[in-house]
Amino acid sequence: MKRVLHQPPAQPPECFHGIVTVAPEMREVFELVRRVARTDAPTLIRGESGTGKELVARALHALSPRAPEPFQAINCAMLSSEMLASELFGHVKGAFTGAIRDRPGVFRRADGGTVFLDEIADMPLDVQARVLRVVQEQVFTPLGGTEDLRVDVRFLSATHTGLRRAVAQRRFRMDLMYRLRVVPLFLPRLVERSGDIGALTWHFVGERNALGGRRVEAIDGPAWDALHAFPWPGNIRELHNVIEYAFAVGEGPVLGLADLTPELRGEDPPDWSERSHPLRDQERRRILDALAAAGGRKSEAAQALGMSRSTLWRKLRELRIG
């Protein structure tokens, strides 16, 4: 039987402010982005993880009259309530232990430009009340301050989950939802983007080829079929990682099925269910011991554990450590 090999396309895909595609579904999104960018309307970008929400936010800013001014992005899921408030509103000298000088926050640094609030559904409720005031009045008070500061910013936000659901669960303020969701913009999943699995596969292969080392010139039939049969829960980011994996483990000019991750080859991952609870208990104890040794100071505990502060905060939430 003749071996089927797929070659790179003759024409490169379209690139719209870093978003690579051949899909008509995405061209509809681009046209909407161009229209919305002309306004100052708060825009909520909805899409699964890995669909390119921040790229769309940056495109909205770049195409807007605010393009010459700053674009400030912050992930609301990565910080504690206190740290997120400090990052957003800034603080004055002496506001808390370690505040040795005034520090402007995201809103002040973005004055005249655009603020992008990623994973907005995970913003703590107490911070939401203060953000609502900025959205409504363009006014805020830095932590520890006594004087209001006025800014001129446009609000973009993003979430992988519905804000209405978060409101129903009393995790999100209804009034803030309506302020931020003036223009909802929905991004399709990778499997809903016609032709983009193949186009993006070759795009990522081309990027890796340009770095030197292994050079892939063709993809064989079984690998090509596996790429198109996979549901891609991680969307474009996951596809990018799969190609990185293929270049790391494979050799030669033809990318084959053996170069793909076990999930794409149809292999089940190892069964960790019997070990999951002891491992979680062990990690919980390790984190609690580090916090106790650091006197509750999470920055010092994260350093002792060899992880970033954002990773520690995520693990605290996952393990329900108060």
C-alpha positions as CSV (number, residue, x, y, z in Angstrom):
1,M,0.0,0.0,0.0
2,K,1.3,3.4,-1.0
3,R,2.3,5.6,1.9
4,V,0.2,8.8,2.0
5,L,2.2,12.0,2.8
6,H,0.7,15.4,3.4
7,Q,2.8,18.4,2.2
8,P,2.7,22.0,3.4
9,P,0.0,24.2,1.6
10,A,1.1,26.4,-1.3
11,Q,-0.5,29.5,0.2
12,P,0.2,30.6,3.8
13,P,-2.8,31.2,6.1
14,E,-4.1,34.6,7.0
15,C,-2.5,36.2,10.1
16,F,-4.7,38.8,11.8
17,H,-2.8,40.5,14.7
18,G,-1.1,37.2,15.5
19,I,-4.2,35.0,15.0
20,V,-3.4,32.5,12.2
21,T,-6.4,31.0,10.3
22,V,-7.9,29.9,7.0
23,A,-11.4,29.5,8.6
24,P,-14.3,31.6,7.4
25,E,-15.7,31.4,11.0
26,M,-12.6,33.3,12.2
27,R,-12.9,35.9,9.4
28,E,-16.4,36.7,10.7
29,V,-14.8,37.2,14.1
30,F,-12.2,39.5,12.6
31,E,-14.8,41.7,10.9
32,L,-16.6,42.0,14.2
33,V,-13.4,42.9,16.0
34,R,-12.8,45.7,13.4
35,R,-16.2,47.2,14.1
36,V,-16.1,46.9,17.8
37,A,-12.6,48.4,18.0
38,R,-13.9,51.7,16.7
39,T,-15.9,52.2,19.9
40,D,-15.2,52.4,23.6
41,A,-17.8,49.8,24.4
42,P,-16.8,47.4,27.2
43,T,-16.4,44.0,25.5
44,L,-16.5,40.5,27.0
45,I,-14.6,37.9,25.0
46,R,-15.9,34.4,25.5
47,G,-14.0,31.2,24.5
48,E,-12.5,28.0,25.8
49,S,-9.0,27.9,27.1
50,G,-6.5,28.1,24.3
51,T,-8.8,29.8,21.8
52,G,-6.8,33.1,21.7
53,K,-8.8,35.5,23.9
54,E,-5.9,37.7,24.8
55,L,-4.8,37.9,21.1
56,V,-8.3,39.2,20.3
57,A,-8.1,41.7,23.2
58,R,-4.8,43.0,21.8
59,A,-6.3,43.3,18.3
60,L,-9.2,45.3,19.7
61,H,-6.7,47.7,21.3
62,A,-4.4,47.9,18.3
63,L,-7.3,48.7,15.9
64,S,-8.8,51.3,18.2
65,P,-8.1,55.1,18.6
66,R,-6.4,54.2,21.8
67,A,-3.7,52.2,20.1
68,P,-0.9,54.7,20.8
69,E,-1.7,54.5,24.6
70,P,-0.9,51.6,27.0
71,F,-2.5,48.1,27.0
72,Q,-2.5,46.5,30.4
73,A,-3.5,42.9,31.0
74,I,-4.0,41.0,34.2
75,N,-5.2,37.5,35.0
76,C,-7.8,37.7,37.8
77,A,-7.5,34.0,38.6
78,M,-3.8,34.0,39.5
79,L,-3.8,36.4,42.5
80,S,-5.3,36.5,45.9
81,S,-7.9,39.2,46.7
82,E,-5.3,41.4,48.4
83,M,-2.7,41.0,45.7
84,L,-5.2,41.5,42.9
85,A,-6.5,44.8,44.5
86,S,-2.9,46.0,44.9
87,E,-2.2,45.2,41.3
88,L,-5.3,46.9,40.0
89,F,-5.5,50.0,42.1
90,G,-1.9,50.4,43.2
91,H,-1.0,51.5,46.7
92,V,0.6,54.4,48.6
93,K,3.7,54.2,50.7
94,G,2.9,52.6,54.1
95,A,-0.4,51.0,52.9
96,F,0.9,47.7,54.2
97,T,4.0,46.0,55.4
98,G,6.6,46.2,52.6
99,A,5.0,49.1,50.8
100,I,8.1,51.3,50.9
101,R,7.0,53.6,48.1
102,D,4.0,54.6,46.1
103,R,3.2,52.1,43.3
104,P,0.7,52.8,40.5
105,G,-1.6,49.9,39.6
106,V,-3.0,48.7,36.3
107,F,-5.7,51.3,36.0
108,R,-3.2,54.2,36.5
109,R,-0.7,52.6,34.1
110,A,-3.4,52.2,31.5
111,D,-4.7,55.7,31.6
112,G,-5.7,56.7,28.1
113,G,-5.5,53.1,26.9
114,T,-7.1,49.7,27.5
115,V,-7.4,47.4,30.5
116,F,-7.8,43.7,29.8
117,L,-9.2,41.6,32.7
118,D,-8.6,38.0,31.9
119,E,-10.6,35.2,33.6
120,I,-12.9,37.9,35.0
121,A,-15.3,35.3,36.4
122,D,-12.7,34.3,39.0
123,M,-12.3,37.9,40.4
124,P,-13.1,37.9,44.1
125,L,-16.4,39.5,45.1
126,D,-14.8,42.2,47.3
127,V,-12.6,43.3,44.4
128,Q,-15.6,43.3,42.0
129,A,-17.3,46.1,44.0
130,R,-14.3,48.4,43.7
131,V,-13.9,47.6,40.0
132,L,-17.5,48.4,39.4
133,R,-16.8,52.0,40.5
134,V,-14.0,52.3,38.0
135,V,-16.1,51.0,35.2
136,Q,-19.0,53.3,36.1
137,E,-17.2,56.5,37.1
138,Q,-13.5,56.0,35.9
139,V,-12.5,56.8,39.5
140,F,-10.7,54.8,42.2
141,T,-8.7,55.2,45.4
142,P,-5.3,53.4,45.7
143,L,-4.8,51.1,48.7
144,G,-4.0,53.2,51.7
145,G,-4.8,56.4,49.9
146,T,-7.4,59.1,50.8
147,E,-7.7,60.9,47.4
148,D,-9.6,59.7,44.4
149,L,-7.7,59.3,41.1
150,R,-9.5,59.8,37.7
151,V,-8.5,57.7,34.7
152,D,-9.7,57.2,31.1
153,V,-9.6,53.5,30.2
154,R,-11.5,51.1,28.0
155,F,-12.5,47.8,29.6
156,L,-12.0,44.4,27.8
157,S,-12.5,41.2,29.7
158,A,-12.5,37.5,29.0
159,T,-13.8,34.3,30.5
160,H,-14.0,30.6,29.6
161,T,-17.2,30.3,31.5
162,G,-20.5,32.1,31.4
163,L,-20.9,35.2,33.6
164,R,-24.6,34.5,33.9
165,R,-23.8,31.2,35.6
166,A,-21.4,32.9,37.9
167,V,-24.1,35.4,38.8
168,A,-26.6,32.6,39.5
169,Q,-24.0,31.0,41.8
170,R,-23.6,34.3,43.5
171,R,-19.9,34.4,42.6
172,F,-20.3,37.5,40.4
173,R,-22.1,40.8,40.7
174,M,-25.0,41.2,38.2
175,D,-24.4,44.9,37.9
176,L,-20.8,44.4,37.0
177,M,-21.7,41.7,34.5
178,Y,-24.0,44.1,32.7
179,R,-21.3,46.9,32.7
180,L,-18.6,44.6,31.2
181,R,-20.8,42.6,28.9
182,V,-22.0,45.4,26.6
183,V,-20.6,43.6,23.6
184,P,-20.2,39.9,23.9
185,L,-17.7,38.3,21.5
186,F,-17.6,34.6,21.1
187,L,-14.5,32.6,19.8
188,P,-15.1,29.2,18.2
189,R,-13.3,26.1,19.4
190,L,-10.5,24.8,17.2
191,V,-12.6,21.9,15.9
192,E,-15.2,24.5,14.8
193,R,-12.7,26.4,12.7
194,S,-12.9,24.9,9.2
195,G,-9.5,23.9,7.9
196,D,-7.6,25.3,10.8
197,I,-6.3,22.0,12.3
198,G,-4.3,21.4,9.2
199,A,-3.3,25.1,8.6
200,L,-2.2,25.6,12.2
201,T,-0.3,22.3,12.2
202,W,1.8,23.4,9.3
203,H,2.2,26.9,10.8
204,F,3.6,25.5,14.0
205,V,5.8,23.0,12.0
206,G,7.1,25.9,10.0
207,E,8.0,27.8,13.2
208,R,9.9,24.8,14.6
209,N,11.7,24.2,11.3
210,A,12.9,27.8,11.4
211,L,14.6,27.1,14.7
212,G,16.9,24.5,13.2
213,G,17.5,20.9,14.3
214,R,14.8,18.5,13.0
215,R,13.2,19.7,9.8
216,V,9.7,18.2,9.0
217,E,8.8,18.3,5.3
218,A,5.8,16.0,5.3
219,I,3.2,14.4,7.7
220,D,2.1,10.8,7.1
221,G,-1.5,9.7,6.7
222,P,-2.1,8.1,10.1
223,A,-0.6,11.1,11.9
224,W,-2.7,13.5,9.8
225,D,-5.8,11.5,10.5
226,A,-5.1,11.4,14.2
227,L,-4.6,15.2,14.3
228,H,-8.0,15.7,12.6
229,A,-9.9,13.1,14.7
230,F,-8.8,14.5,18.1
231,P,-11.3,16.8,19.9
232,W,-8.6,19.3,21.1
233,P,-10.0,20.3,24.5
234,G,-7.0,22.6,24.9
235,N,-7.6,24.2,21.4
236,I,-4.8,26.0,19.7
237,R,-2.5,26.0,22.7
238,E,-2.7,22.2,22.9
239,L,-2.1,21.8,19.2
240,H,1.0,23.9,19.6
241,N,2.2,21.8,22.4
242,V,1.7,18.6,20.4
243,I,3.9,19.9,17.6
244,E,6.5,20.8,20.2
245,Y,6.3,17.3,21.5
246,A,6.7,15.8,18.0
247,F,9.8,17.8,17.3
248,A,11.3,16.8,20.7
249,V,10.7,13.0,20.4
250,G,10.7,12.4,16.7
251,E,13.4,12.3,14.0
252,G,13.6,12.6,10.3
253,P,11.7,14.7,7.7
254,V,8.4,12.9,8.0
255,L,6.2,13.4,11.1
256,G,4.5,10.1,11.9
257,L,2.0,8.8,14.3
258,A,4.7,7.6,16.8
259,D,5.8,11.3,17.1
260,L,2.4,12.3,18.5
261,T,1.3,12.3,22.2
262,P,-0.2,9.2,23.7
263,E,-3.7,10.8,23.7
264,L,-3.5,11.4,19.9
265,R,-2.3,7.8,19.4
266,G,-5.4,6.6,21.2
267,E,-3.5,5.3,24.2
268,D,-5.0,5.7,27.7
269,P,-2.9,7.6,30.2
270,P,-1.7,5.6,33.3
271,D,-4.3,5.1,35.9
272,W,-3.3,7.3,38.8
273,S,-6.7,7.1,40.6
274,E,-5.4,4.7,43.3
275,R,-2.5,7.0,44.1
276,S,-4.2,10.4,43.7
277,H,-5.5,10.8,47.2
278,P,-2.2,9.9,49.0
279,L,-0.4,12.3,46.6
280,R,-2.8,15.1,47.3
281,D,-2.6,14.5,51.1
282,Q,1.2,14.6,50.8
283,E,1.2,17.8,48.8
284,R,-1.2,19.4,51.2
285,R,1.0,18.5,54.2
286,R,4.1,19.9,52.4
287,I,2.4,23.2,51.7
288,L,1.0,23.5,55.2
289,D,4.4,22.8,56.7
290,A,6.0,25.5,54.4
291,L,3.4,28.0,55.4
292,A,3.9,27.3,59.1
293,A,7.7,27.6,58.8
294,A,7.2,31.0,56.9
295,G,4.8,32.3,59.6
296,G,1.9,32.4,57.1
297,R,3.8,34.5,54.6
298,K,2.9,33.0,51.3
299,S,5.7,34.6,49.2
300,E,8.3,33.0,51.5
301,A,6.4,29.7,51.5
302,A,6.3,29.7,47.7
303,Q,10.1,30.3,47.5
304,A,10.8,27.5,50.0
305,L,8.6,25.2,48.0
306,G,10.4,26.1,44.7
307,M,7.3,27.4,43.0
308,S,5.9,30.8,41.9
309,R,3.4,32.7,44.0
310,S,0.7,32.2,41.4
311,T,1.3,28.4,41.4
312,L,1.1,28.4,45.2
313,W,-2.2,30.4,45.1
314,R,-3.7,27.9,42.6
315,K,-2.7,25.0,44.7
316,L,-4.2,26.6,47.8
317,R,-7.5,26.9,46.0
318,E,-7.3,23.4,44.6
319,L,-6.5,21.9,48.0
320,R,-8.9,24.2,49.8
321,I,-6.3,25.5,52.2
322,G,-7.6,28.7,53.8
